[in-house]
């Protein structure tokens, strides 16, 4: 499976907010897709992402656990020499009464 950082961050934004943001980065309002029909499934995925930060490879990044981050690490081979890259995708819990959240996907 191939994915670039922007669609991965979009997917995590959907998990974090219960709304799948529209594709693209063009200005202007566009409809969002509600994910209300899969609330139970999203909760299960969130428990797994939280566990990944607390007990998986991401546990080495202690600050993520302190901040309550839900996320996942991953690696992918590239090239013939077996080189690989590493990534982390996740989101922070809502900040303040406005429900603002930070969703990210970083590739190293």
C-alpha positions in Angstrom: 0.0 0.0 0.0 1.3 3.4 -0.9 0.3 6.7 0.8 1.8 10.1 1.0 1.8 12.2 4.2 -1.1 14.5 3.3 -3.7 11.8 2.8 -2.5 10.0 5.9 -2.8 13.2 7.9 -6.3 13.6 6.4 -7.3 10.1 7.6 -6.0 10.8 11.1 -7.9 14.1 11.1 -11.1 12.1 10.4 -10.3 9.7 13.3 -9.6 12.7 15.6 -12.7 14.7 14.8 -15.3 12.2 13.5 -15.4 14.2 10.2 -13.4 13.3 7.1 -12.0 16.6 5.8 -12.2 17.3 2.0 -9.3 16.4 -0.2 -6.9 19.0 -1.5 -5.5 22.3 -0.3 -7.4 24.7 -2.4 -9.1 27.6 -0.6 -12.8 27.8 0.1 -15.4 25.8 2.0 -16.1 22.3 0.9 -18.4 19.7 2.5 -17.0 17.3 5.1 -18.1 13.6 5.4 -19.6 12.7 8.8 -18.3 9.5 10.3 -21.1 9.1 12.8 -22.1 5.6 11.5 -18.7 4.1 12.6 -18.3 5.7 16.1 -17.7 2.3 17.7 -15.1 1.3 15.1 -13.3 4.7 15.5 -13.2 4.2 19.3 -11.6 0.8 18.8 -9.0 2.2 16.4 -8.3 5.1 18.8 -7.6 2.6 21.6 -5.1 0.8 19.4 -3.4 4.1 18.4 -3.2 5.1 22.1 -1.8 1.7 22.9 0.8 2.0 20.2 2.1 5.3 21.7 2.1 3.8 25.2 3.4 0.3 24.5 4.7 0.1 20.9 7.6 1.5 19.1 6.4 5.1 19.8 6.8 4.4 23.5 10.4 5.6 23.2 9.0 9.1 22.5 7.8 9.6 26.0 6.5 13.1 25.4 3.9 11.7 23.0 2.4 9.7 25.9 2.5 12.7 28.2 0.6 14.7 25.7 -2.1 12.0 25.2 -1.2 11.5 21.5 -2.9 8.7 19.5 -0.7 7.6 16.7 1.3 4.9 14.9 4.9 4.5 13.6 5.7 2.6 10.5 8.6 1.8 8.1 8.7 1.1 4.4 11.5 -0.2 2.2 12.6 1.9 -0.6 15.4 1.2 -3.1 17.3 -1.9 -4.0 19.8 -1.6 -1.2 17.1 -2.3 1.4 17.1 1.3 2.7 14.0 2.3 4.6 12.2 5.3 5.8 10.3 5.8 9.0 7.2 7.8 9.7 4.8 8.7 12.5 1.2 9.7 12.0 -1.1 10.8 14.8 -3.2 13.4 16.6 -3.4 15.2 19.9 -6.6 15.3 22.0 -8.8 18.4 21.7 -7.2 21.5 23.1 -9.6 23.8 25.0 -13.3 24.4 24.5 -13.0 25.0 20.8 -12.0 21.4 20.2 -9.0 22.4 18.1 -6.7 19.4 17.4 -3.4 18.9 15.8 -3.1 16.0 13.3 0.2 15.2 11.7 2.2 12.8 9.5 5.9 13.1 9.6 8.3 11.1 7.4 12.0 10.7 8.2 
